[in-house]
Amino acid sequence: MKKISLFLLVLVGVFFISTQYFQKNKYDFHLNSEKGILSLKDFAGKKLIVYFGYTYCPDVCPTELALIGNVLNKMKNKDKAHVLFISLDPQRDNNITQTSQWVKYFYPDSTALVAKDEKELEKITKNYGVVYEKINLKDSAMGYSIAHSGEFYLIDEKGNYVKTISDISYENFYNDIQKFLNE
């Protein structure tokens, strides 16, 4: 009986260790970019600032991307940072070249990423905790808008999640980014 108990204990231990060791990073992705399909591994060595939005956004996305560009341009060690823009509108942001140019307007060291479909996007947004909803706009040339949360997600050089920035007042955001880049 002791041998069976010991065997089960060892088996449970091995299972636990293997699931921890081989557990996939929930913040990873495989998304379209100008350079093909990219994942977190493609950005190894860079401190990532991840933002979810869409190019047709009339106000929030451009404002927040301008904020990150402004803050990073004031940092002495901005070369450590890279901005990832993950589109919440794969239907309209599917011209990856245009989407990429739009994002680089706000900060040159940026990459635009677009999911192949809604199912893939839902998985990634769930893992990051992003909330979004497509809102139909009657009598509008846009046709629809996307209401979404506006956090920034910080990922270290090894692809590990560090922090979510929800308070994007200028001073708080600046301090959080400065601390992140100096770690």
C-alpha positions, 0 to 999 in steps of 0.5 A, a space after each residue: 500500500 505504501 508503494 502505491 501511495 508513494 507512486 501516486 504521490 510521485 506521479 502527481 508531482 511529475 504531472 504538476 511540474 510538467 504542466 508548470 514547465 510546459 505551460 504555454 504563456 497565455 499572453 502569447 499570440 500568432 498574429 499577422 504583421 507586415 513581416 508575416 506571422 509574429 509571436 512574442 518570441 519575435 520580440 525577445 529582448 524588447 520591452 513591449 507596450 501592448 495596446 488593443 484598438 482599431 484604426 477607424 477609432 475617432 478619438 480614444 485610440 489616436 489619443 492613447 497612441 499619441 500619449 505613448 509616443 509622447 511619453 516614449 520620445 521623452 525617455 532616454 532609454 526608449 530604444 528598449 521599448 517596442 509598441 504592439 498595436 493589436 487590432 480589435 477590427 480585423 475586418 477593416 484593419 486587414 490591409 496590414 500595410 496601411 494599419 502598420 503605417 497608421 500605428 507608426 505615425 504615432 511611434 515609429 518603433 511599433 508593430 501592427 498585428 491583426 488576427 486572421 478572424 474573430 475567433 482568434 481575436 476573442 481568444 487573445 483578448 480574453 487572455 489579456 482581459 480586454 473588453 470590447 464590443 462591436 456597436 452598429 451605427 445606423 445612418 453612419 458612414 462608418 457602419 459600426 464602432 468598437 467600444 473597448 477598454 483602454 489599458 496598456 499591457 507591459 511585457 518584459 524582454 522574455 515575454 513575461 507579463 509585468 503589469 497592466 496600466 489602467 490609469 493613463 493620466 500623463 504623470 502616472 503613465 510616464 512614471 509606470 513606463 519609466 519604471 518599466 524601462 529601467 527594470 
